[in-house]
Amino acid sequence: MRRRTIRNTRVELTELGFGASVIGNLYRITSPEEASAAVDAAWDAGIRYFDTAPHYGLGLSERRLGTALRARPRSEYVVSSKVGRLLVPNENPRGVDSEGFVVRDDVRRQWDFSRDGVLRSIEATLERTGLDHLDVVYLHDPDDHWRQAADEAMPALADLRDQGVVGAIGAGMNQSAMLARFLRETAADVVMLAGRYTLLDQGALDDVLPAARETGKSVVAVGVFNSGLLSRDRPAAGMKYDYQDAPPDLVRRALAIAEICEAHGTSLPAAAIAFPHTHPDVVNVTLGMRDAGQVTRNAQLHHRSTPAGLWNDLLDQGLIRPDVPVGRVPQGDGIPERSTSCP
């Protein structure tokens, strides 16, 4: 699998990444055997970028990922985790986590973007994963904490990067406007953009993607299925969009895109994975994958070729924005999905 370098760093990411949130028991229990098999399947598929966070399963994702990678050569893979939510003892446990993970709530999350909080969080992550270092560290969802995140957390990460303790630093969020500020106003190298540059939402063209281009920095795209609506060949009512039931108009739009994909001999989820790679500043697409079957399917979708005329037809039908930088290509040619972006 091809790799791309986060600009101005030495950190190389495979074009497809393994998102470890779901092996932290997101929404339902995933067995240790399923989690381990998923990481093994990712490795066999050539994936060498793995993303986790303390938030995911109150540390369970980090522990499982570290265990699954322990026997692998450390120089051959990249791990990112996040800071901003410290895990502290829960004085009033109710038995199960209240934020979507099926785990005991013996600990709770505590927002902390202070320098001390950053250092404590990284130390705890290293202990949970058993790793000796992290390659990438993101500020996790600092939406309501801009000032402390920009003035304290990011400088702390920059010091660690400059000392060679971590390879790259950035922020990860579901919004794009503040990510653009991190790129323009802080020492961030890369941002993790969730759900804002997809076949259904190209809002990042208004802020974070121009910021990446202007500053010479990079973007990792996640949430490319928009919580599920783009994950199946034929979208239907009742599917999720951004964690809620998809509005009927978006279901119809997704179905229209799916029909054009079918006409070009590909599928909606394959196009959803390919689409962010058409932008030259996107260096990776990371997908949450729960088991070996999901990994195998997504790796196969990633490697499928995207017919050149697909993007033309989506543009002509007004189903993607006219300023999406896919470029016009002659009809009838097939190109690999990744050849539309810069190396």
ZIDA-V884304 format. One record per residue. RES is the residue in three letters. SS is DSSP state (H for helix, E for strand, - for the rest). PHI is phi as a letter, one per 20 degrees, with the letter a starting at -180 (none if undefined). BURIAL is # if it has 9 or more other C-alpha atoms within 8 Angstrom, else .. Layout:
# ZIDA-V884304
res=RES ss=SS phi=PHI burial=BURIAL
res=RES ss=SS phi=PHI burial=BURIAL
This chain:
# ZIDA-V884304
res=MET ss=- phi=none burial=.
res=ARG ss=- phi=f burial=.
res=ARG ss=E phi=d burial=.
res=ARG ss=E phi=c burial=#
res=THR ss=E phi=e burial=#
res=ILE ss=- phi=f burial=#
res=ARG ss=- phi=g burial=#
res=ASN ss=- phi=m burial=.
res=THR ss=- phi=c burial=#
res=ARG ss=- phi=d burial=.
res=VAL ss=- phi=e burial=#
res=GLU ss=E phi=d burial=#
res=LEU ss=E phi=d burial=#
res=THR ss=E phi=f burial=#
res=GLU ss=- phi=f burial=#
res=LEU ss=E phi=d burial=#
res=GLY ss=E phi=d burial=#
res=PHE ss=E phi=d burial=#
res=GLY ss=E phi=e burial=#
res=ALA ss=- phi=e burial=#
res=SER ss=- phi=f burial=#
res=VAL ss=H phi=f burial=#
res=ILE ss=H phi=f burial=#
res=GLY ss=H phi=e burial=#
res=ASN ss=- phi=m burial=#
res=LEU ss=E phi=f burial=#
res=TYR ss=- phi=m burial=.
res=ARG ss=- phi=b burial=.
res=ILE ss=- phi=f burial=.
res=THR ss=- phi=d burial=#
res=SER ss=- phi=f burial=.
res=PRO ss=H phi=g burial=.
res=GLU ss=H phi=f burial=.
res=GLU ss=H phi=f burial=#
res=ALA ss=H phi=f burial=#
res=SER ss=H phi=f burial=#
res=ALA ss=H phi=f burial=#
res=ALA ss=H phi=f burial=#
res=VAL ss=H phi=f burial=#
res=ASP ss=H phi=f burial=#
res=ALA ss=H phi=f burial=#
res=ALA ss=H phi=f burial=#
res=TRP ss=H phi=f burial=#
res=ASP ss=H phi=f burial=.
res=ALA ss=- phi=e burial=#
res=GLY ss=- phi=n burial=.
res=ILE ss=- phi=f burial=#
res=ARG ss=- phi=c burial=#
res=TYR ss=E phi=d burial=#
res=PHE ss=E phi=c burial=#
res=ASP ss=E phi=d burial=#
res=THR ss=- phi=b burial=#
res=ALA ss=- phi=a burial=#
res=PRO ss=- phi=g burial=#
res=HIS ss=- phi=g burial=.
res=TYR ss=- phi=f burial=#
res=GLY ss=- phi=m burial=#
res=LEU ss=- phi=l burial=#
res=GLY ss=- phi=n burial=#
res=LEU ss=H phi=f burial=#
res=SER ss=H phi=g burial=#
res=GLU ss=H phi=f burial=#
res=ARG ss=H phi=f burial=#
res=ARG ss=H phi=f burial=#
res=LEU ss=H phi=f burial=#
res=GLY ss=H phi=g burial=#
res=THR ss=H phi=f burial=#
res=ALA ss=H phi=f burial=#
res=LEU ss=H phi=e burial=.
res=ARG ss=- phi=g burial=.
res=ALA ss=- phi=e burial=.
res=ARG ss=- phi=e burial=.
res=PRO ss=- phi=f burial=.
res=ARG ss=H phi=f burial=.
res=SER ss=H phi=f burial=.
res=GLU ss=H phi=e burial=.
res=TYR ss=- phi=c burial=#
res=VAL ss=E phi=d burial=#
res=VAL ss=E phi=c burial=#
res=SER ss=E phi=d burial=#
res=SER ss=E phi=c burial=#
res=LYS ss=E phi=c burial=#
res=VAL ss=E phi=c burial=#
res=GLY ss=- phi=p burial=#
res=ARG ss=E phi=c burial=#
res=LEU ss=E phi=f burial=#
res=LEU ss=E phi=e burial=#
res=VAL ss=E phi=c burial=.
res=PRO ss=E phi=g burial=.
res=ASN ss=- phi=e burial=#
res=GLU ss=- phi=f burial=.
res=ASN ss=- phi=c burial=.
res=PRO ss=- phi=f burial=#
res=ARG ss=- phi=d burial=.
res=GLY ss=- phi=o burial=.
res=VAL ss=- phi=b burial=#
res=ASP ss=- phi=g burial=#
res=SER ss=- phi=e burial=.
res=GLU ss=- phi=d burial=.
res=GLY ss=- phi=n burial=.
res=PHE ss=E phi=d burial=#
res=VAL ss=- phi=e burial=#
res=VAL ss=- phi=b burial=#
res=ARG ss=- phi=f burial=.
res=ASP ss=- phi=d burial=#
res=ASP ss=- phi=f burial=.
res=VAL ss=E phi=c burial=#
res=ARG ss=E phi=c burial=#
res=ARG ss=E phi=e burial=#
res=GLN ss=E phi=c burial=#
res=TRP ss=E phi=f burial=.
res=ASP ss=- phi=a burial=#
res=PHE ss=- phi=d burial=#
res=SER ss=- phi=f burial=#
res=ARG ss=H phi=g burial=#
res=ASP ss=H phi=f burial=.
res=GLY ss=H phi=f burial=#
res=VAL ss=H phi=f burial=#
res=LEU ss=H phi=f burial=#
res=ARG ss=H phi=f burial=#
res=SER ss=H phi=f burial=#
res=ILE ss=H phi=f burial=#
res=GLU ss=H phi=g burial=.
res=ALA ss=H phi=f burial=.
res=THR ss=H phi=f burial=#
res=LEU ss=H phi=f burial=#
res=GLU ss=H phi=f burial=.
res=ARG ss=H phi=f burial=#
res=THR ss=H phi=e burial=#
res=GLY ss=- phi=m burial=#
res=LEU ss=- phi=e burial=#
res=ASP ss=- phi=e burial=.
res=HIS ss=- phi=a burial=.
res=LEU ss=- phi=d burial=#
res=ASP ss=- phi=e burial=#
res=VAL ss=E phi=c burial=#
res=VAL ss=E phi=c burial=#
res=TYR ss=E phi=d burial=#
res=LEU ss=E phi=f burial=#
res=HIS ss=E phi=d burial=#
res=ASP ss=- phi=l burial=#
res=PRO ss=- phi=e burial=#
res=ASP ss=- phi=g burial=.
res=ASP ss=- phi=e burial=.
res=HIS ss=- phi=c burial=.
res=TRP ss=H phi=g burial=.
res=ARG ss=H phi=f burial=.
res=GLN ss=H phi=f burial=#
res=ALA ss=H phi=f burial=#
res=ALA ss=H phi=f burial=#
res=ASP ss=H phi=e burial=.
res=GLU ss=H phi=d burial=#
res=ALA ss=H phi=f burial=#
res=MET ss=H phi=f burial=#
res=PRO ss=H phi=f burial=#
res=ALA ss=H phi=f burial=#
res=LEU ss=H phi=f burial=#
res=ALA ss=H phi=f burial=#
res=ASP ss=H phi=f burial=.
res=LEU ss=H phi=f burial=#
res=ARG ss=H phi=f burial=#
res=ASP ss=H phi=f burial=.
res=GLN ss=- phi=e burial=.
res=GLY ss=- phi=n burial=.
res=VAL ss=- phi=f burial=#
res=VAL ss=- phi=c burial=#
res=GLY ss=- phi=e burial=#
res=ALA ss=E phi=b burial=#
res=ILE ss=E phi=c burial=#
res=GLY ss=E phi=a burial=#
res=ALA ss=E phi=b burial=#
res=GLY ss=E phi=c burial=#
res=MET ss=E phi=b burial=#
res=ASN ss=- phi=e burial=#
res=GLN ss=- phi=d burial=#
res=SER ss=- phi=d burial=#
res=ALA ss=H phi=f burial=#
res=MET ss=H phi=f burial=.
res=LEU ss=H phi=f burial=#
res=ALA ss=H phi=f burial=#
res=ARG ss=H phi=f burial=#
res=PHE ss=H phi=f burial=#
res=LEU ss=H phi=f burial=#
res=ARG ss=H phi=e burial=.
res=GLU ss=H phi=d burial=.
res=THR ss=- phi=c burial=#
res=ALA ss=- phi=e burial=#
res=ALA ss=- phi=g burial=#
res=ASP ss=- phi=e burial=#
res=VAL ss=E phi=b burial=#
res=VAL ss=E phi=c burial=#
res=MET ss=E phi=d burial=#
res=LEU ss=E phi=d burial=#
res=ALA ss=E phi=d burial=#
res=GLY ss=- phi=m burial=#
res=ARG ss=- phi=d burial=#
res=TYR ss=- phi=b burial=#
res=THR ss=- phi=c burial=#
res=LEU ss=- phi=f burial=#
res=LEU ss=- phi=d burial=#
res=ASP ss=- phi=b burial=.
res=GLN ss=- phi=d burial=#
res=GLY ss=H phi=g burial=#
res=ALA ss=H phi=f burial=#
res=LEU ss=H phi=f burial=#
res=ASP ss=H phi=e burial=.
res=ASP ss=- phi=b burial=#
res=VAL ss=H phi=f burial=#
res=LEU ss=H phi=f burial=#
res=PRO ss=H phi=f burial=#
res=ALA ss=H phi=f burial=#
res=ALA ss=H phi=f burial=#
res=ARG ss=H phi=f burial=#
res=GLU ss=H phi=f burial=.
res=THR ss=H phi=e burial=.
res=GLY ss=- phi=m burial=.
res=LYS ss=- phi=d burial=#
res=SER ss=E phi=c burial=#
res=VAL ss=E phi=c burial=#
res=VAL ss=E phi=d burial=#
res=ALA ss=E phi=e burial=#
res=VAL ss=E phi=c burial=#
res=GLY ss=- phi=m burial=#
res=VAL ss=- phi=f burial=#
res=PHE ss=- phi=e burial=#
res=ASN ss=H phi=l burial=#
res=SER ss=H phi=m burial=#
res=GLY ss=H phi=p burial=#
res=LEU ss=- phi=f burial=#
res=LEU ss=- phi=d burial=#
res=SER ss=- phi=e burial=#
res=ARG ss=- phi=c burial=#
res=ASP ss=- phi=g burial=#
res=ARG ss=- phi=c burial=.
res=PRO ss=- phi=f burial=#
res=ALA ss=- phi=b burial=.
res=ALA ss=- phi=g burial=.
res=GLY ss=- phi=n burial=.
res=MET ss=- phi=f burial=#
res=LYS ss=E phi=e burial=#
res=TYR ss=E phi=c burial=#
res=ASP ss=- phi=l burial=.
res=TYR ss=- phi=m burial=.
res=GLN ss=E phi=c burial=.
res=ASP ss=E phi=g burial=.
res=ALA ss=- phi=f burial=#
res=PRO ss=- phi=f burial=.
res=PRO ss=H phi=g burial=.
res=ASP ss=H phi=f burial=.
res=LEU ss=H phi=f burial=#
res=VAL ss=H phi=f burial=#
res=ARG ss=H phi=f burial=.
res=ARG ss=H phi=f burial=#
res=ALA ss=H phi=f burial=#
res=LEU ss=H phi=f burial=#
res=ALA ss=H phi=f burial=.
res=ILE ss=H phi=f burial=#
res=ALA ss=H phi=f burial=#
res=GLU ss=H phi=f burial=.
res=ILE ss=H phi=f burial=#
res=CYS ss=H phi=g burial=#
res=GLU ss=H phi=f burial=#
res=ALA ss=H phi=f burial=.
res=HIS ss=- phi=e burial=#
res=GLY ss=- phi=m burial=.
res=THR ss=- phi=c burial=#
res=SER ss=- phi=c burial=#
res=LEU ss=H phi=g burial=#
res=PRO ss=H phi=f burial=#
res=ALA ss=H phi=f burial=#
res=ALA ss=H phi=f burial=#
res=ALA ss=H phi=f burial=#
res=ILE ss=H phi=f burial=#
res=ALA ss=H phi=f burial=#
res=PHE ss=H phi=g burial=#
res=PRO ss=H phi=g burial=#
res=HIS ss=H phi=f burial=#
res=THR ss=- phi=f burial=#
res=HIS ss=- phi=e burial=#
res=PRO ss=- phi=f burial=.
res=ASP ss=- phi=e burial=#
res=VAL ss=E phi=e burial=#
res=VAL ss=E phi=d burial=#
res=ASN ss=E phi=a burial=#
res=VAL ss=E phi=d burial=#
res=THR ss=E phi=d burial=#
res=LEU ss=E phi=d burial=#
res=GLY ss=E phi=f burial=#
res=MET ss=- phi=c burial=#
res=ARG ss=- phi=e burial=#
res=ASP ss=- phi=b burial=#
res=ALA ss=H phi=f burial=#
res=GLY ss=H phi=f burial=.
res=GLN ss=H phi=f burial=#
res=VAL ss=H phi=f burial=#
res=THR ss=H phi=f burial=#
res=ARG ss=H phi=f burial=.
res=ASN ss=H phi=f burial=.
res=ALA ss=H phi=f burial=#
res=GLN ss=H phi=f burial=.
res=LEU ss=H phi=f burial=#
res=HIS ss=H phi=f burial=#
res=HIS ss=H phi=e burial=.
res=ARG ss=- phi=f burial=#
res=SER ss=E phi=f burial=.
res=THR ss=E phi=d burial=#
res=PRO ss=E phi=g burial=#
res=ALA ss=H phi=g burial=#
res=GLY ss=H phi=f burial=#
res=LEU ss=H phi=g burial=#
res=TRP ss=H phi=f burial=.
res=ASN ss=H phi=g burial=#
res=ASP ss=H phi=f burial=#
res=LEU ss=H phi=f burial=#
res=LEU ss=H phi=f burial=#
res=ASP ss=H phi=f burial=.
res=GLN ss=- phi=e burial=.
res=GLY ss=- phi=m burial=.
res=LEU ss=- phi=e burial=#
res=ILE ss=- phi=c burial=#
res=ARG ss=- phi=f burial=.
res=PRO ss=- phi=f burial=.
res=ASP ss=- phi=e burial=.
res=VAL ss=- phi=f burial=#
res=PRO ss=- phi=e burial=.
res=VAL ss=- phi=e burial=.
res=GLY ss=- phi=m burial=.
res=ARG ss=- phi=e burial=.
res=VAL ss=- phi=c burial=.
res=PRO ss=- phi=f burial=.
res=GLN ss=- phi=f burial=.
res=GLY ss=- phi=n burial=.
res=ASP ss=- phi=e burial=.
res=GLY ss=E phi=d burial=#
res=ILE ss=E phi=c burial=#
res=PRO ss=E phi=f burial=#
res=GLU ss=H phi=g burial=#
res=ARG ss=H phi=e burial=.
res=SER ss=H phi=f burial=.
res=THR ss=H phi=e burial=#
res=SER ss=- phi=c burial=#
res=CYS ss=- phi=f burial=.
res=PRO ss=- phi=f burial=.
